[in-house]
Amino acid sequence: MQETKQSTFLDSLKIVGLAIMACYVCRFWPMVIFLIIYGLAVVARTLVKSKMTKSTQLAPIVPAEPIPAPTPTQRDLENLAFSMICGRITELVARDYPNARWVWEFPSAQKLIMEGHEVYILLNRAGGYRRARVLYQNLQVTGLKYEGIAVASTEPVANPVPEESEPDNYSLLAFQWVDAHLSDLGSRCDEAAKNGLTHLLVSETELPVAQSWQDICTELARAGFKTKVLAEGIKIMLGDDKNEHRPE
């Protein structure tokens, strides 16, 4: 294809050259000038086309390099380790108390674990109210140490003496009530603080029996609230009066 174009270009130049010579012999000067200009135009046009053909040649396609996956941060690794710890605790609790459910004793459990402190979980539906210490090493849970669990005796008891009825224990009721209302109480405290209030009163109509109020205050203290039992309900202090209870 390229050789055909060059042959056509040379033939055109030969014809123009012969025409110029014929006009020169016949002393036809205006036609000589015209043919010279025409020949130069043909040459320039041919050179421009040749240059454009070379510039339009396709460059070799270089395959794009795959985008490397982002390097996980320290925070990502901590979140992954904490998630595995929670999963392991759930397995151990389900093994010991299939119907129980658990929550962290303190919301800052992840930070406490990363700093190497002791952490505890709270359980209900485990034959009563339970508290357990999470045993871990190198961010791996090795077991749970339950507290306040009485071991039943396997020895037969002759002529059992009827035991006196124990006073009512409202710990489980308090735990369940706080667990169900903790998020709502936090929102109400934030809203009250924005309105310039120094305390929030949880009225008796929202609370269970009055005998459980002291236990509810204990559970609220675990969640970081400073409370006080009143005749008309439970008073939650806000602002400077609110402090967060954390383990030593």
Secondary structure by P-SEA (a helix, b strand, c coil): caaaaaaaaaaaaaaaaaaaaaaaaacccaaaaaaaaaaaaaaaaaaaaaaaaaaacccccccccccccccccaaaaaaaaaaaaaaaaaaaaaaacccbbbbbcccaaaaaaaabbbbbbbbcccccbbbbbbbbccccccccccccbbbbbccccccccccccccccaaaaaaaaaaacaaaaaaaaaaaaaaccccccccccccccccaaaaaaaaaaaabbbbbbccccbbbbccccbbbbbcc
